Amino acid sequence: MELKKLQQQWNSFPETSMEERPVLSSDLEKIVVDKIAGFSNDRLEAMLNEFLTKEFRFVEVIGAALGFLIGLLQIGMTLLMK
């Protein structure tokens, strides 16, 4: 029902390009908050876990690569110091 109200408001604007249309951020924010509040905790956790798993994998790979490079640098410095 909120979406229909938003669509009616949106359609009431004269035909313009997308850049010229005003953003109805307060209505959009309320719709998003209402939708997220309606999710069960399990569903919200599953959605976040799916997204964060990809992001954490990236952090792990970058951490491993940087750790390897720093380790090589330490070995090189140790060998040069002797």
C-alpha distances in whole Angstrom, upper triangle without the diagonal:
4,5,5,6,9,10,11,13,14,15,17,19,23,24,25,26,24,26,26,22,21,19,16,17,16,12,13,15,13,10,13,15,12,12,16,16,15,18,21,24,25,23,23,26,27,25,27,30,29,29,32,34,34,35,37,39,40,41,43,45,45,47,49,50,51,53,55,56,57,59,61,61,63,65,66,67,69,71,72,73,75
4,5,5,6,9,10,11,12,14,16,18,21,22,23,24,21,23,23,19,18,16,13,13,12,8,9,11,9,7,11,12,10,11,14,15,14,17,20,23,25,22,22,25,26,24,25,29,28,27,30,33,33,33,36,38,38,39,41,43,43,45,47,48,49,51,53,54,54,57,58,59,60,63,64,64,66,69,69,70,73
4,5,5,6,9,10,10,12,14,16,19,20,21,21,19,21,21,17,17,14,12,13,13,9,9,12,10,8,10,13,11,11,15,16,15,17,21,24,25,22,21,25,25,23,24,28,27,26,29,31,31,31,34,36,36,38,40,41,42,43,46,47,47,49,51,52,53,55,57,57,59,61,62,63,65,67,68,69,72
4,5,5,6,9,10,10,12,15,18,19,20,21,19,22,22,18,17,16,14,16,15,11,12,15,14,11,14,17,15,15,18,19,18,21,24,27,28,25,25,29,29,26,28,31,30,30,32,35,35,35,38,40,40,41,44,45,45,47,49,50,51,53,55,56,57,59,61,61,63,65,66,67,69,71,71,73,75
4,5,5,6,9,10,11,13,17,18,20,21,19,21,20,17,16,14,12,14,13,9,11,14,12,11,14,16,15,15,19,20,19,22,25,28,30,27,26,30,30,28,29,33,32,31,34,36,36,36,39,41,41,42,45,46,46,48,50,51,51,54,56,56,57,60,61,62,63,66,66,67,69,71,72,73,76
4,5,5,6,9,10,12,15,16,17,18,16,18,17,13,12,11,8,11,11,7,8,12,11,9,12,15,14,15,18,19,19,21,25,27,29,26,25,29,29,26,27,31,30,28,31,34,33,33,36,38,38,39,42,43,43,45,47,48,48,51,53,53,54,56,58,58,60,62,63,64,66,68,69,70,73
4,5,5,6,9,10,13,14,15,16,15,17,17,13,13,12,11,13,14,11,11,15,14,12,15,18,17,17,20,21,21,23,27,29,31,27,26,30,30,27,29,32,31,29,32,35,34,34,37,39,39,40,43,44,44,46,48,49,49,52,54,54,55,58,59,59,61,63,64,65,67,69,70,71,74
4,5,5,6,9,12,14,16,17,16,19,17,14,14,14,12,15,15,12,13,17,16,15,18,20,19,19,23,24,23,26,29,32,34,31,30,33,33,30,32,35,34,33,36,39,38,38,41,43,42,44,47,47,47,50,52,52,53,55,57,57,59,61,63,63,65,67,68,68,71,73,73,74,77
4,6,5,7,11,13,14,16,15,17,15,11,11,11,9,13,13,10,12,15,15,14,17,19,19,20,23,24,24,26,30,32,34,31,30,33,34,31,32,35,35,33,35,38,38,37,40,42,42,43,46,47,46,48,51,51,52,54,56,56,57,60,61,61,63,66,66,67,69,71,71,73,76
4,5,6,9,10,11,13,11,13,12,9,9,9,8,12,13,11,11,15,16,14,17,20,19,20,23,24,24,26,30,32,34,31,29,33,33,29,31,34,33,31,34,37,35,35,38,40,39,41,44,44,44,46,49,49,49,52,54,54,55,58,59,59,61,63,64,64,67,69,69,70,73
4,5,8,9,11,13,12,15,14,10,12,13,12,16,17,15,15,19,19,18,20,23,22,22,25,27,27,29,33,35,36,33,32,35,35,32,33,37,35,34,37,39,38,38,41,43,42,44,47,47,47,49,52,52,52,55,57,57,58,60,62,62,64,66,67,67,70,72,72,73,76
4,6,9,11,14,14,16,14,11,12,13,13,16,17,15,16,20,20,19,22,24,24,24,27,29,29,31,35,37,39,36,34,38,38,35,36,39,38,36,39,42,41,41,44,46,45,46,49,50,49,52,54,54,54,57,59,59,60,63,64,64,66,69,69,69,72,74,74,75,78
4,6,8,11,11,13,10,8,9,11,12,15,17,16,16,20,21,20,22,25,25,25,28,30,30,32,36,38,40,36,35,38,38,35,36,39,38,36,39,41,40,40,43,45,43,45,48,48,48,50,53,53,53,56,57,57,58,61,62,62,64,67,67,67,70,72,72,73,76
4,6,10,11,13,10,9,11,14,15,19,20,19,20,23,24,23,26,28,29,29,31,33,34,35,39,41,43,39,38,41,41,38,39,42,40,38,41,44,42,42,45,47,45,47,50,50,49,52,55,54,54,57,59,58,60,63,64,63,66,68,68,69,71,73,73,74,78
4,7,9,11,9,9,12,15,16,20,22,21,20,24,25,24,26,29,29,29,32,34,34,35,39,41,42,39,38,41,40,37,38,41,39,37,40,42,40,40,44,45,43,45,49,48,48,50,53,52,53,56,57,57,58,61,62,62,64,66,66,67,70,71,71,73,76
4,6,8,6,7,10,13,15,18,21,20,20,23,25,24,25,28,29,29,31,34,34,35,39,41,42,38,37,40,40,36,37,40,38,36,38,41,39,38,42,43,41,43,46,46,45,48,50,50,50,53,55,54,55,58,59,59,61,64,63,64,67,68,68,70,73
4,5,5,7,11,13,15,18,21,20,19,22,25,24,24,28,29,28,30,33,33,34,38,39,40,37,35,38,38,34,34,37,36,33,36,38,36,35,39,40,38,40,43,43,42,45,47,46,47,50,51,50,52,55,55,55,58,60,60,61,64,65,65,66,70
4,5,5,9,10,13,15,18,18,16,19,22,21,21,24,25,25,27,29,30,31,34,36,37,33,32,34,34,30,31,34,32,29,32,34,32,32,35,37,35,36,40,40,39,41,44,43,44,47,48,48,49,52,53,52,55,57,57,58,61,62,62,64,67
4,6,8,9,13,15,18,18,17,19,22,22,22,25,27,26,28,30,31,32,36,37,38,35,33,35,35,31,31,34,33,30,32,35,33,32,35,36,34,36,39,39,38,41,43,42,42,46,47,46,48,51,51,51,53,56,56,56,59,61,60,62,65
4,6,9,13,15,18,18,17,20,22,22,23,26,27,27,29,31,33,34,37,38,40,37,35,37,37,34,34,37,36,33,35,38,36,35,38,40,38,39,43,43,41,44,47,46,46,49,51,50,51,54,55,54,57,59,59,59,62,64,64,65,68
4,7,9,12,15,15,14,17,19,19,20,23,24,24,26,28,29,31,34,36,37,34,32,35,35,31,32,35,34,31,34,36,35,34,37,39,37,39,42,42,41,44,46,46,46,49,51,50,51,54,55,55,57,60,60,60,63,65,65,66,69
4,6,9,12,12,12,14,17,17,18,20,22,23,24,26,27,29,33,34,36,33,31,33,34,30,31,34,33,30,33,36,34,33,36,38,37,38,41,42,41,43,46,45,45,48,50,50,50,53,55,54,56,59,59,59,62,64,64,65,68
4,5,9,9,9,11,13,14,14,17,18,19,21,23,24,25,29,30,32,29,27,30,30,27,27,30,30,27,29,32,31,30,33,35,34,35,38,39,38,40,43,43,42,45,47,47,48,51,52,52,54,56,57,57,59,62,62,63,66
4,6,6,6,9,10,11,12,14,16,17,18,20,21,23,27,28,30,28,25,29,29,26,26,30,29,27,29,32,32,31,34,36,35,36,39,40,39,41,44,44,44,46,49,49,49,52,54,53,55,58,58,59,61,63,63,64,67
4,5,5,6,8,10,10,12,14,15,16,18,20,21,25,26,28,25,23,26,27,24,23,27,27,24,26,30,29,28,31,33,32,33,36,37,36,38,41,41,41,43,46,46,46,49,51,50,52,55,55,56,58,60,60,61,64
4,5,5,6,9,10,11,12,14,15,16,18,20,24,25,27,25,23,26,27,24,24,28,28,26,27,31,31,29,32,35,34,34,38,39,38,40,43,43,43,45,48,48,48,51,53,52,54,57,57,57,60,62,62,63,66
4,5,5,6,9,10,11,12,14,15,17,19,23,24,27,24,22,25,27,24,24,28,28,26,28,31,31,30,33,35,35,35,38,40,39,41,44,45,44,47,49,49,50,52,54,54,56,58,59,59,62,64,64,65,68
4,5,5,6,9,10,11,12,14,15,17,21,22,24,22,19,23,24,20,21,25,24,22,24,28,27,27,29,32,31,32,35,36,36,38,40,41,41,43,46,46,47,49,51,51,53,55,56,56,59,61,61,62,65
4,5,5,6,9,10,11,12,14,16,19,20,23,20,18,21,22,19,19,23,23,21,23,26,26,25,28,30,30,30,33,35,34,36,39,40,39,41,44,44,45,47,49,49,50,53,54,54,56,59,59,60,63
4,5,5,6,9,10,10,12,15,18,19,22,20,18,21,23,20,20,24,24,23,25,28,28,27,30,32,32,33,36,37,37,38,41,42,42,44,47,47,48,50,52,52,53,56,57,57,59,62,62,63,66
4,6,5,6,9,10,11,13,17,18,21,18,16,20,21,18,19,23,23,21,24,27,27,27,29,31,32,32,35,37,37,38,41,42,42,44,46,47,48,50,52,52,53,56,57,58,59,62,63,63,66
4,5,5,6,8,10,11,15,16,18,15,13,17,18,15,16,19,19,18,20,23,23,23,25,28,28,29,31,33,33,34,37,38,38,40,43,43,44,46,48,49,50,52,53,54,56,58,59,60,62
4,5,5,6,9,10,13,14,17,15,13,16,18,15,16,19,20,19,20,23,24,24,26,28,29,29,32,34,34,35,37,39,39,40,43,44,44,46,49,49,50,52,54,54,56,58,59,60,62
4,6,5,6,9,12,14,17,15,13,17,18,16,17,21,21,21,22,25,26,26,28,31,31,32,34,36,37,37,40,42,42,43,46,47,47,49,52,52,53,55,57,57,59,61,62,63,65
4,5,5,7,11,13,15,12,11,15,16,13,15,18,18,18,20,23,24,24,26,28,29,30,32,34,35,36,38,40,40,42,44,45,46,48,50,50,51,54,55,56,57,60,61,62,64
4,5,5,9,10,12,10,8,11,13,11,12,15,16,15,17,20,21,21,23,25,26,27,29,31,32,33,35,37,37,38,41,42,43,44,47,47,48,51,52,53,54,57,58,58,61
4,6,8,9,12,11,9,13,15,14,14,17,19,18,20,22,24,24,25,28,29,29,31,34,34,35,37,39,40,41,43,45,45,46,49,50,50,53,54,55,56,59,60,60,63
4,7,9,12,10,10,13,14,14,15,18,19,19,21,23,25,25,27,29,30,31,33,35,36,37,39,41,41,42,45,46,47,48,51,52,52,55,56,57,58,61,62,63,65
4,6,8,6,6,10,11,10,12,14,15,16,18,20,22,22,24,26,27,28,30,32,33,34,36,38,39,39,42,43,44,45,48,49,49,52,53,54,55,58,59,60,62
4,5,5,6,9,10,11,12,14,16,17,18,20,22,23,24,26,28,28,29,32,33,34,36,38,39,39,42,44,44,45,48,49,49,51,53,54,55,57,59,59,61
4,6,5,6,9,10,11,12,14,16,16,18,20,21,21,24,26,26,27,30,31,31,33,35,36,36,39,41,41,42,45,46,46,48,50,51,52,54,56,56,58
4,6,5,6,9,10,10,12,14,15,16,19,20,20,22,24,25,25,28,30,30,31,34,35,35,37,40,40,41,44,45,45,47,49,50,51,53,55,56,57
4,5,5,6,9,10,11,13,14,15,17,19,20,21,24,24,25,28,29,30,31,34,35,35,37,39,40,41,44,45,46,47,49,50,51,53,55,56,58
4,5,5,6,8,10,11,12,14,16,17,18,20,22,22,24,26,27,28,30,32,33,33,36,38,38,39,42,43,44,46,48,48,49,52,53,54,56
4,5,5,6,8,10,10,12,14,15,15,18,20,20,21,24,25,25,27,29,30,31,33,35,35,36,39,40,41,43,45,46,46,49,50,51,53
4,6,5,6,9,10,10,13,14,15,16,19,20,20,23,25,25,26,29,30,31,32,35,35,36,39,40,41,42,45,46,47,49,50,51,53
4,5,5,6,9,10,12,13,14,16,18,19,20,22,24,25,26,28,29,30,32,34,35,36,38,40,41,42,44,45,47,49,50,51,53
4,5,5,6,8,10,11,12,14,16,16,18,20,21,22,24,26,27,28,30,32,32,33,36,37,38,40,42,42,44,46,47,48,50
4,5,5,6,9,10,10,12,14,15,16,18,20,20,22,24,25,26,28,30,30,31,34,35,36,38,40,41,42,44,45,46,48
4,6,5,7,9,10,11,13,15,16,17,19,20,22,24,25,26,28,30,31,32,34,35,36,38,40,41,42,44,46,47,49
4,6,6,7,9,10,12,13,15,16,18,19,21,22,23,25,27,28,29,31,33,34,35,37,38,40,41,43,44,45,48
4,5,5,6,8,10,10,12,14,15,16,18,20,21,22,24,26,26,28,30,31,32,34,36,37,38,40,42,43,45
4,5,5,6,9,10,10,12,14,15,16,18,20,21,22,24,25,26,29,30,31,33,35,36,37,39,40,42,43
4,6,5,7,9,10,11,13,14,16,17,19,20,21,23,25,26,28,29,30,32,33,35,36,38,39,41,43
4,5,5,7,9,10,11,12,14,16,17,18,20,21,23,24,26,27,28,30,32,33,34,36,38,39,41
4,5,5,6,9,10,10,12,14,15,16,18,20,21,22,24,25,26,28,30,31,32,34,36,37,39
4,5,5,6,9,10,11,12,14,15,17,19,20,21,23,24,26,27,29,30,31,33,35,36,38
4,5,5,6,8,10,11,12,14,15,17,18,20,21,23,24,26,27,29,30,32,33,35,37
4,6,5,6,9,10,10,12,14,15,16,18,20,21,22,24,26,27,28,30,31,32,35
4,6,5,6,9,10,10,12,14,15,16,18,20,21,22,24,25,26,28,30,31,33
4,5,5,6,9,10,11,12,14,15,17,18,20,21,23,24,26,27,29,30,32
4,5,5,6,8,10,11,12,14,15,16,18,20,21,22,24,26,27,28,31
4,5,5,6,8,10,10,12,14,15,16,18,20,21,22,24,26,27,29
4,6,5,6,9,10,10,12,14,15,16,18,20,21,22,24,26,27
4,5,5,6,9,10,11,12,14,15,17,18,20,21,23,24,26
4,5,5,6,8,10,10,12,14,15,16,18,20,21,22,25
4,5,5,6,9,10,10,12,14,15,16,18,20,21,23
4,6,5,6,9,10,11,12,14,15,17,18,20,22
4,5,5,6,9,10,11,12,14,15,16,18,20
4,5,5,6,9,10,10,12,14,15,16,19
4,5,5,6,9,10,11,12,14,15,17
4,5,5,6,9,10,11,12,14,16
4,5,5,6,9,10,11,12,15
4,5,5,6,9,10,10,13
4,5,5,6,9,10,11
4,5,5,6,9,10
4,5,5,6,9
4,5,5,7
4,5,6
4,6
4
